[in-house]
């Protein structure tokens, strides 16, 4: 079974539960497949209006999604991301 990724349509994005996003309260950075997980890591520092606790929780969700979708993370923490 191929794990093909595609851009989420507005309808698909609206159908996702909050738990499908790295920043669940803000519904930012969906984590539905490997491509979206890699994108979430790349765009992590672009998310505005969140505090360090939000970032800690989002990073934990990204790590879990990375494990689930077979994405290797080289960063141990969101603090390791290049700003």
N, C-alpha and C positions, 0 to 999 in steps of 0.2 A: 504494500500500500504506500503510495507516494505521499509525501507531506508537502504538497504544493501550497504556496502562499499566494495571496492576492490582496490587493487593497480592499479594505472593508468599505462597503457602501454605507451611506448614512443609515439605511434601514438595518443592515447587519450590525453596525455599531450600536444602534439604539436597542437592539435585542439583547446585547450582552449585559450580564449582571455586573454590578460594581466590582465584584471580586475578579473579573477578567482584566482589570486595569492595574498597572503598577501603582498609580495614584488613584485609589478607588473613589475617594470622596469627590475629586475633581474630574473623574472619568478621563484621565490622561494616560497615554501609553498603553494601548491594548497588548495583551500577552497571549494571543490565541495560537501562535505557531512560532517556529524557530526564527523566521524572518522578522516577525514583530518583536520578539525578545531582543534580537540583535539591534533593531531600530530603537527599542526602549533604552538600551544601554547607550547608544550613540547620542540620543536626544535627552538623556536624563537631566543634564545640567541646564537645559533650556526651559525646563518647567519653572514657572514663576508663581509666586503667591503661596509657597509651601514652606514649612519650617523644617528643621533638622529631624524632628520626630517623624514627620510625614516622609521625609527622604529615607530614614531608617526603615520604616515599614514598607515603602515602595521597593527598596533594594532587597528586602527579604522576599517579597513577592517575585521580583525579577529572578533571584537565585533559584527559587522553587520552580518557576516556569522554565528556566534554563535547564535544570535537571530533567524536568518532564519532557522537554523538547530536544534534548541532546545537544544543547549549546554549551560550549566550554567558555567559562568566564575566566579571564586572566586577572581581573581585579578582585581583591578580597573584600573591598568595601567601596561604597560610592565615593568615599574620600580619595580613592586611588584614580578616579577618572580625571582625565585632563580637562581643565576648565578653560 
